[in-house]
Amino acid sequence: MRKILIIGGTRFFGKRLVERLQQDSANDVTILTRGETSDPFGDRVQRIHADRFQRSELAQAVGDTLWDIIYDNICYSPDEADQASRIFDGKTKRYILTSSLSVYDSSEEALTEDIFDPETYPIHYGGRNDFTYQEGKRLAEAVFMQQATFPVAAVRFPIVLGTDDYTRRLHFHIEHVRNVLPIGIPNPEAHISFIRSDEAADFLYWLGCSSTVTGPFNACSDGTVRIKDILTMIEAETEKQAIIQTQTEDEHMSPFGIEQSWYMNTNKAQSEGYKFLILKDWLPELVRSLNKTYEE
């Protein structure tokens, strides 16, 4: 029986990870939650109630429990990584950190893991409000990779999409096209990576339960898409024309509004045996599905 703790398992791909783990009877799943977000798991999972951002509260809640795998989906700063490294010292066989494409600067070339090396990145400490999202994720990786006594793998996800996306980033574009509102996109030709929420969960499952690899791993669907191609898909479904502007008021700026291409190479994960979905196979269907919710 694998004893698994998930920090951040009550919504989006964290919730899907719990569902994926429950498909295997060998997994004994516990979620760490503040109790503020309901979940549908009933007595199928155990729960530890604590705020992961409060060190003493987290330490007291987890106690001396030993874990086979810990998934950390909500670590945003070096202080949080340092706390986890200390609290779980000697208490886990494997730690999976959810990181981000944001550790990389944008580039016209596909981004590979060696472009950002957490093993050599200088560490300085602070909380999530002391850094940009990019720097917080870089430093969190650096702390784990340089200081943790247990094996760590860091998953660098791009923007995660799905019908269950509570941030509603793809919804934003559909709503703007449907309502004939301007969309601020600095570079419609820019290429970007995505991953679907269930695919993100499946990759986390594979990395924790079917692999022993450590270090950083890019994880995204195969292929890229231009921002303007996403809007073309939406135009086809809504039968309305997108109003694209390079600059608008902040409320109309696209969550995908990058100035330069920003996408990843996944050869490292694929060489270990993981096969990703093909982006062009599922993105049009997701657009179609979300648009139908407005029609209904």
Secondary structure, DSSP 8 states (H G I E B T S, - for coil): -EEEEEES-SSHHHHHHHHHHTTSTTEEEEEEE-S-S--S-GGGSEEEE--TTSHHHHHHHHTT--BSEEEE----SHHHHHHHHHHTTTTBS-EEEEEEGGGS---SS-B-GGGS-TTTS------GGGS-HHHHHHHHHHHHHHH-SS-EEEEEE-EEE-TT-TT-HHHHHHHHHHTT-EEE-S-TT-EE-EEEHHHHHHHHHHHHHS----EEEE---BS-EEHHHHHHHHHHHHTS--EEESS--GGGB-TT--SS-B-B--HHHHHTT----BHHHHHHHHHHHHHHHHH-
